[in-house]
Amino acid sequence: MKKLLYVFYILTAVLLFSGCAEKAVHNSLTSKQFRFYGLNNFELSEFYTVSKYHTPSQLRDMLNKRVIELLSKKEILSTDKKMDAIGIDAKYTRRYLNDTSENKTSALSYPFFSYTIKIIDGSDFKIKTIEKKNIPFKGSLSMSMKLIASQLTDKQYEKEFIDAFANMIASDIENLTK
């Protein structure tokens, strides 16, 4: 009798988990193109502010423009209201060399990126969410040498950081179409 009850519990668990798996497959369906109207939210986080670098609105505009460029180039954007819509919330954590110590500097360090991509179908029903938190930027060898020498002191480097951030977001969106 105990063995029969044990088998019953195992079969019940298998049926429940298979039902959950079916829902996961259903929720992952998306269209091949998406409507995108720009970033929903953008947040700049930093331990202290150095005025010579980009403002939050400049960073937001740079990121928004670059994401649109990348998605347009891959023909992923659409204005068709039947297509799923994309909503993106992004957080850029600006870092400075030694920003958590008493010897603060104005030289940039590698930033961290966080973002949430929400896919919403034509009837405003959320069908998928991709969330990534605190992903560090990885620079080239020459940029890493400049970082070590405290030479990342121009806001031109933030353009490279934002470009990498936009590429990460666009890559995740592109993978939804495959």
C-alpha beads as a LAMMPS data file, in Angstrom:
LAMMPS data file: protein, C-alpha beads

178 atoms
177 bonds

1 atom types
1 bond types

-500.0 500.0 xlo xhi
-500.0 500.0 ylo yhi
-500.0 500.0 zlo zhi

Masses

1 110.0

Atoms # bond

1 1 1 0.000 0.000 0.000
2 1 1 2.851 2.413 0.858
3 1 1 4.524 1.687 -2.470
4 1 1 1.293 2.408 -4.340
5 1 1 0.877 5.706 -2.467
6 1 1 4.517 6.600 -3.211
7 1 1 4.007 5.900 -6.943
8 1 1 0.845 8.039 -6.885
9 1 1 2.767 10.993 -5.383
10 1 1 5.535 10.654 -7.950
11 1 1 3.046 10.586 -10.855
12 1 1 1.192 13.595 -9.467
13 1 1 4.453 15.557 -9.167
14 1 1 5.457 14.649 -12.724
15 1 1 2.077 15.812 -14.056
16 1 1 2.284 19.093 -12.155
17 1 1 5.805 19.828 -13.408
18 1 1 4.893 18.982 -16.982
19 1 1 2.035 21.480 -16.756
20 1 1 4.489 24.167 -15.616
21 1 1 6.812 23.348 -18.501
22 1 1 3.978 23.863 -20.961
23 1 1 3.319 27.350 -19.581
24 1 1 7.000 28.290 -19.900
25 1 1 7.012 27.318 -23.570
26 1 1 3.850 29.344 -24.196
27 1 1 5.267 32.434 -22.470
28 1 1 8.418 32.408 -24.592
29 1 1 6.622 32.959 -27.909
30 1 1 7.316 36.393 -29.372
31 1 1 7.005 38.101 -32.725
32 1 1 9.893 38.420 -35.202
33 1 1 9.734 42.214 -35.048
34 1 1 8.902 44.552 -32.192
35 1 1 7.455 47.979 -31.569
36 1 1 9.852 50.133 -29.551
37 1 1 9.209 53.734 -28.595
38 1 1 12.359 54.372 -26.586
39 1 1 13.612 53.638 -23.095
40 1 1 10.923 53.560 -20.416
41 1 1 13.282 54.447 -17.588
42 1 1 16.953 55.289 -17.312
43 1 1 18.875 55.662 -14.076
44 1 1 22.438 56.857 -13.513
45 1 1 23.992 55.679 -10.276
46 1 1 27.332 56.903 -8.919
47 1 1 29.004 57.361 -5.529
48 1 1 29.785 61.026 -6.237
49 1 1 29.508 63.320 -9.254
50 1 1 32.287 64.674 -11.460
51 1 1 30.802 67.403 -13.656
52 1 1 33.005 66.870 -16.723
53 1 1 31.241 63.635 -17.696
54 1 1 27.904 63.116 -19.462
55 1 1 24.703 64.078 -17.688
56 1 1 22.011 61.455 -17.071
57 1 1 19.893 62.825 -19.930
58 1 1 22.867 62.735 -22.330
59 1 1 23.612 59.126 -21.388
60 1 1 19.939 58.208 -21.778
61 1 1 19.774 59.824 -25.223
62 1 1 23.003 58.119 -26.353
63 1 1 21.787 54.708 -25.177
64 1 1 18.310 55.132 -26.655
65 1 1 19.675 56.262 -30.022
66 1 1 22.201 53.415 -30.204
67 1 1 19.648 50.710 -29.294
68 1 1 17.306 52.015 -32.005
69 1 1 20.182 52.080 -34.545
70 1 1 21.185 48.498 -33.766
71 1 1 17.630 47.132 -33.862
72 1 1 16.829 49.043 -37.072
73 1 1 19.975 47.749 -38.738
74 1 1 18.889 44.178 -37.970
75 1 1 15.332 44.973 -39.180
76 1 1 13.823 44.081 -35.810
77 1 1 11.748 47.257 -35.356
78 1 1 8.199 47.624 -36.624
79 1 1 5.337 50.109 -36.372
80 1 1 2.713 47.362 -36.846
81 1 1 0.413 47.401 -33.810
82 1 1 -0.029 43.617 -34.130
83 1 1 3.626 43.074 -33.262
84 1 1 4.795 42.676 -29.675
85 1 1 6.107 45.798 -27.945
86 1 1 9.385 46.154 -26.071
87 1 1 9.811 48.132 -22.872
88 1 1 13.325 48.719 -21.542
89 1 1 14.420 49.982 -18.139
90 1 1 18.161 50.628 -17.891
91 1 1 20.562 51.489 -15.088
92 1 1 24.107 52.699 -15.721
93 1 1 26.386 52.603 -12.688
94 1 1 29.235 55.023 -13.288
95 1 1 32.372 54.117 -11.427
96 1 1 35.481 56.110 -10.674
97 1 1 38.883 54.759 -9.807
98 1 1 39.002 54.337 -6.004
99 1 1 35.439 55.642 -5.663
100 1 1 34.809 53.604 -2.527
101 1 1 38.010 54.657 -0.753
102 1 1 39.159 57.918 0.791
103 1 1 41.478 58.580 -2.191
104 1 1 38.699 59.464 -4.626
105 1 1 39.665 60.411 -8.175
106 1 1 37.927 61.824 -11.225
107 1 1 39.303 59.055 -13.496
108 1 1 36.676 56.668 -14.786
109 1 1 36.634 52.995 -13.972
110 1 1 34.587 50.336 -15.740
111 1 1 30.839 50.790 -15.214
112 1 1 28.165 48.230 -14.405
113 1 1 25.030 47.735 -16.503
114 1 1 21.595 46.577 -15.377
115 1 1 18.492 46.330 -17.510
116 1 1 15.048 44.826 -17.809
117 1 1 13.443 44.086 -21.169
118 1 1 9.684 43.493 -21.092
119 1 1 7.912 41.984 -24.089
120 1 1 4.224 42.888 -24.231
121 1 1 1.825 41.439 -26.787
122 1 1 -0.729 43.473 -28.756
123 1 1 -3.319 43.217 -25.957
124 1 1 -0.929 44.675 -23.323
125 1 1 -0.256 41.265 -21.753
126 1 1 3.351 40.785 -20.602
127 1 1 4.652 37.608 -22.202
128 1 1 8.350 37.662 -21.333
129 1 1 10.846 39.513 -19.174
130 1 1 14.629 39.482 -19.429
131 1 1 16.472 40.939 -16.467
132 1 1 20.219 41.359 -16.041
133 1 1 21.862 43.051 -13.079
134 1 1 25.287 44.529 -12.425
135 1 1 27.053 43.278 -15.519
136 1 1 30.565 44.756 -15.607
137 1 1 31.981 46.368 -18.717
138 1 1 35.006 44.515 -20.080
139 1 1 37.465 46.741 -21.869
140 1 1 40.186 45.964 -24.356
141 1 1 43.767 45.414 -23.259
142 1 1 44.760 48.964 -24.210
143 1 1 41.789 50.409 -22.316
144 1 1 42.633 48.267 -19.281
145 1 1 46.172 49.646 -19.344
146 1 1 44.753 53.186 -19.396
147 1 1 42.456 52.259 -16.515
148 1 1 45.396 51.047 -14.435
149 1 1 47.305 54.261 -15.215
150 1 1 44.252 56.423 -14.254
151 1 1 44.045 57.767 -17.819
152 1 1 40.298 57.291 -18.433
153 1 1 39.646 60.967 -17.788
154 1 1 37.713 61.971 -20.899
155 1 1 34.004 61.520 -21.452
156 1 1 34.751 59.909 -24.846
157 1 1 35.213 56.634 -22.936
158 1 1 31.601 56.751 -21.810
159 1 1 30.584 56.580 -25.462
160 1 1 32.363 53.222 -25.662
161 1 1 30.682 52.102 -22.443
162 1 1 27.236 53.092 -23.742
163 1 1 27.911 51.402 -27.075
164 1 1 28.710 48.134 -25.247
165 1 1 25.578 48.569 -23.109
166 1 1 23.405 49.062 -26.214
167 1 1 24.967 46.020 -27.894
168 1 1 24.077 43.839 -24.898
169 1 1 20.453 45.001 -24.932
170 1 1 20.108 44.654 -28.715
171 1 1 21.675 41.190 -28.647
172 1 1 19.145 39.951 -26.072
173 1 1 16.290 41.358 -28.164
174 1 1 17.690 39.833 -31.336
175 1 1 17.891 36.435 -29.625
176 1 1 14.140 36.620 -28.999
177 1 1 13.511 36.565 -32.738
178 1 1 15.447 33.349 -33.314

Bonds

1 1 1 2
2 1 2 3
3 1 3 4
4 1 4 5
5 1 5 6
6 1 6 7
7 1 7 8
8 1 8 9
9 1 9 10
10 1 10 11
11 1 11 12
12 1 12 13
13 1 13 14
14 1 14 15
15 1 15 16
16 1 16 17
17 1 17 18
18 1 18 19
19 1 19 20
20 1 20 21
21 1 21 22
22 1 22 23
23 1 23 24
24 1 24 25
25 1 25 26
26 1 26 27
27 1 27 28
28 1 28 29
29 1 29 30
30 1 30 31
31 1 31 32
32 1 32 33
33 1 33 34
34 1 34 35
35 1 35 36
36 1 36 37
37 1 37 38
38 1 38 39
39 1 39 40
40 1 40 41
41 1 41 42
42 1 42 43
43 1 43 44
44 1 44 45
45 1 45 46
46 1 46 47
47 1 47 48
48 1 48 49
49 1 49 50
50 1 50 51
51 1 51 52
52 1 52 53
53 1 53 54
54 1 54 55
55 1 55 56
56 1 56 57
57 1 57 58
58 1 58 59
59 1 59 60
60 1 60 61
61 1 61 62
62 1 62 63
63 1 63 64
64 1 64 65
65 1 65 66
66 1 66 67
67 1 67 68
68 1 68 69
69 1 69 70
70 1 70 71
71 1 71 72
72 1 72 73
73 1 73 74
74 1 74 75
75 1 75 76
76 1 76 77
77 1 77 78
78 1 78 79
79 1 79 80
80 1 80 81
81 1 81 82
82 1 82 83
83 1 83 84
84 1 84 85
85 1 85 86
86 1 86 87
87 1 87 88
88 1 88 89
89 1 89 90
90 1 90 91
91 1 91 92
92 1 92 93
93 1 93 94
94 1 94 95
95 1 95 96
96 1 96 97
97 1 97 98
98 1 98 99
99 1 99 100
100 1 100 101
101 1 101 102
102 1 102 103
103 1 103 104
104 1 104 105
105 1 105 106
106 1 106 107
107 1 107 108
108 1 108 109
109 1 109 110
110 1 110 111
111 1 111 112
112 1 112 113
113 1 113 114
114 1 114 115
115 1 115 116
116 1 116 117
117 1 117 118
118 1 118 119
119 1 119 120
120 1 120 121
121 1 121 122
122 1 122 123
123 1 123 124
124 1 124 125
125 1 125 126
126 1 126 127
127 1 127 128
128 1 128 129
129 1 129 130
130 1 130 131
131 1 131 132
132 1 132 133
133 1 133 134
134 1 134 135
135 1 135 136
136 1 136 137
137 1 137 138
138 1 138 139
139 1 139 140
140 1 140 141
141 1 141 142
142 1 142 143
143 1 143 144
144 1 144 145
145 1 145 146
146 1 146 147
147 1 147 148
148 1 148 149
149 1 149 150
150 1 150 151
151 1 151 152
152 1 152 153
153 1 153 154
154 1 154 155
155 1 155 156
156 1 156 157
157 1 157 158
158 1 158 159
159 1 159 160
160 1 160 161
161 1 161 162
162 1 162 163
163 1 163 164
164 1 164 165
165 1 165 166
166 1 166 167
167 1 167 168
168 1 168 169
169 1 169 170
170 1 170 171
171 1 171 172
172 1 172 173
173 1 173 174
174 1 174 175
175 1 175 176
176 1 176 177
177 1 177 178
